[in-house]
Amino acid sequence: MTAFILRRSLQSIIVLLVMSLIVFVGVNLVGDPVDMLINPEADQFEIDRVIRELGLDRPVAEQYWYFMINAFQGDLGRSFVFGEPALKLIIQRMPATMELALFSLFIAISFGIPLGVYAGLKPTSKISRTIMASSILGFSMPTFWVGIILIMFFSVNLGWLPSTGRGDVATYFGITSSIFTLDGLSHLFLPAFNLALFKLSSVIRLARAGTREVILQDYIKFARAKGLGEGRIIRVHLLKNIMIPIVTVIGLEFGSLIAFSTVTETVFAWPGMGKLIIDAIYNLDRPIVVAYLMIIVLIFVTLNLIVDIMYSFLDPRVRIKGVS
Amino acid sequence: MAGKTATSGVVPASGWQKFWSDFSESPTAVGALFVFLVVLFIAIFAPIVSPTNPYDLASVDIMNSRLEPGSQDFEGNVFWLGTDGAGRDMLSAIFYGLRVSLGVGALSGVVALIIGAAVGLSAAYFGGRFETLAMRIVDIQLSFPSILMALVILAVFGKGVEKTIIALVLVQWAYYARAARASALVEKNKEYVEAAQCLALGDRRIILHHIMPNCLAPLIVVGTLQTAHAISLEATLSFLGLGLPITEPSLGLLIGNGFEFMYSGDYWISIFPGVALLITIVSINLVGDQLRDIFNPRLQR
């Protein structure tokens, strides 16, 4: 087990290094670093000073070395627009994004698994067909457009829920979140539902496919032969076995929720890091772009690692295959 | 032909007849195909079927801006889907937008298919270090969501038509590479490939003329679903203002333009281009789903 975790961690570090190299090369070599890293309003004297300060007159390998050393010390440059360290700005906005992503994940799981299992148990019923048809629709609808529809319907026409920004937050048990206040929840609901929709469809599909496969297995037949109740068969025998692919996907999808939150946050003006990067790309605020990418790569690599390790706990075959 | 036996088609009908009889088993898929062909027709002949040319400044009158669906201008022209903030007919703008969206989606899909298939097939055929390296890159890339990859690329290169296409190609090629390799690995060990090798045919010829035709089915399935995905991704990027420039108004851009008018209740500027986008994507996805079921050997009756 330890060997598996170590080997997998080493792989993650390599991916992290490779991605940092790609981001570095992308920003520093493909484009003109002077344009990208220096405030366009600076004069020639200032430009020369910054070039020396940033070490842009040094060889590329050396530049990358210093970039990495600074990155490890948490220095990913200063935002042009805000004049503050890029990393600090991103960390400030991270809780809002995490809250949005976690809440969407919660929506996707708590609706997706029951609906998917139902559709898998009764594949021919009308309700199942409706569930599957809506999941194709949910899969196909572009997130941003659904967000617009939600705003139009619930905010503009009905006036039930606010359409922009984050509401009041409160702190309980050291966690500051908008799920603790009514105003916060009302602001959170639309964007979270919007973000959840795509994942909801894939959780439904996975749960349905898993159910249809597992329900034919001998151990289910055996459980039925033993005379166990249908509820217990579903809760214990079925759910446990369909959870492996779902846990994997939930772990991996959490990262993609964070990535897709860029879109939802822009539509709903949610003050998270996704909106920050889109604004930074508009404003050519390159240090923020670089910092965001490094952070998100870190999040992804870590998530993949955690999922793999959890996976190996759930399914020992993975671990054994990994060692041999 | 080796290809037919490989898909275990024992029905003595011709390939196309068999294909069509399988495909038409699902009325939904046939309907979706019909809808898609209509969309394709509109996209190709947009300048002919559109009531007006929305980008001809002479025919656009700012006096007609933000008219509701079904209203008329002074000359009696009806705007069935209303007009946008600049007084353009939405119906025509949507037809032209479909053209741009489908064009960018299809072009990027074809380029990604060619690159991905080339990498995937040669990886499977040659194996060794090249295969390990190529597939490692594919795995790593596929572990990041497509929107993130596209954002990275557009953040580095800036926006524009070619850049959006490059971004879409770079996002998609890995899916094709993986599908191509998976089916080529199976085909590679079949007798007809050995026979071709015994004839001392060149590697390129074996890959292109012997292995590739038998790997086309899964690639077509991935292709349809990926093209739908590319169209949706392009719309998202254009909506965010990072994809296509305003000179190439795709559906995503139209939706983005309408977004600001939404709060004042002018729903049609955003909603109708979105409906067009949705119809396009759903019809492609439904056709793709059916193709996947037909080509899936596990579900073959």
Interface residues (C-beta under 8 A of the other chain):
Chain A: V15 V18 V23 G26 V27 V30 G31 I136 L137 F139 S140 M141 P142 T143 F144 W145 I148 I149 I151 M152 V156 N157 S163 L252 G255 S256 A259 F260 T262 V263 T266 V267 I277 I278 I281 Y282 V289 L293 I296 V297 F300 N304
Chain B: I140 S143 F144 P145 I147 L148 L151 V152 L154 A155 V156 F157 A228 S232 A235 T236 F239 L240 G241 L242 G252 I255 F259 M262 Y263 G265 Y267 S270 I271 G274 L277 L278 I281 V282 N285 L286 D289
